[in-house]
Amino acid sequence: MPEASPSLVRLRGFLEELDVQSSTLKRDPRGQTWLPPEIRSLVESDPECRAELGRFVDRELELFDSVRQRNDPMFAKDVLNATHSVEIAGSGLDPRVRSWILGLFYALATIAAYTTLAPLFGLSERGSVLAQARAALGLASEATSPSAWGLAAVGAAVALALLLAFMPCRRPSSRA
């Protein structure tokens, strides 16, 4: 690509910084009223500068015309329809039923956690759940063994989960 002439570089630099309204460009595309005298003399004396000014005016007018849009009277309605709230599954349930469902799943999660974590607490070495409960309550001879403390920790977690699930509290409502 050949190097541009100094006058063309100067014109391009000026046009890059220029801010002119589209009505002025439509009224005077040759720049007789809005170009400074020294830039206007460059355009009149150099055909490359004249062609560059023509391209600049055409691009600016095309840009102004592409931005101008008609008002859409249905725009607000379309936006409201697109952002309409969606019903969340289960939000219409009675709070008591929702609490029972949550409590059930807390209990299931606790059972799953117990079966997963029992080997870590040493609870899986005991025979049955009743034997573990007797040991945790101190009814067996080894009441202070690590497995008894593990079962007590699991029992405390279950009690806390049930307390949180069934504790009466205000719940935010999604209904308007």
C-alpha positions, 0 to 999 in steps of 0.5 A: 500500500503506497504511503499517503501524501502529507496533505491527506494525512493532515486531512484525515487527522482533522476529520478524525477529530471533527464533530459536525452535525448531520444536518450541516453535512447534508446542507454542505457536503463539500465543506464550504461552511464548516471546514477551516480555510487551510483544510478547505484549500487542501481539499480544493487543491488535491484530488485525493483530499477531495475524494477523502472528504467525499468518503468521510461525508458519505460515511458520516451520513450513513452512520447518522441515518443508521442510528436514527430509528422510528419510535416503537409504541409497543417497546415498553409492552415488549420489554415488560412481557420479556421480563415478566416474572416466572412462577417458581415451582413450589412457591404456591405451597402452604408454608407448613407443607413446604416445611415438611418437605424441607424437613424430609429432605434434611432428614434424608441428607442427614442419613446420607451424611451419616452413612458417608461419615460414619467410618470417620467417626468410628461408628461403622465398627459398632453392631446396630444403630440401637447399640450405637444409641445405647453407647451414646446415651451412656447405657453401655460400658464404653460411653466415652469411646470416640464412636459415642462422641461421633454418634452424639455429634450426628444426633446434634446435627440431626436435631439442629437440622430439624430445628431449622426446618420446623422453626417458625419464621417469616418467609419472603413472599414472591406474590405481589 
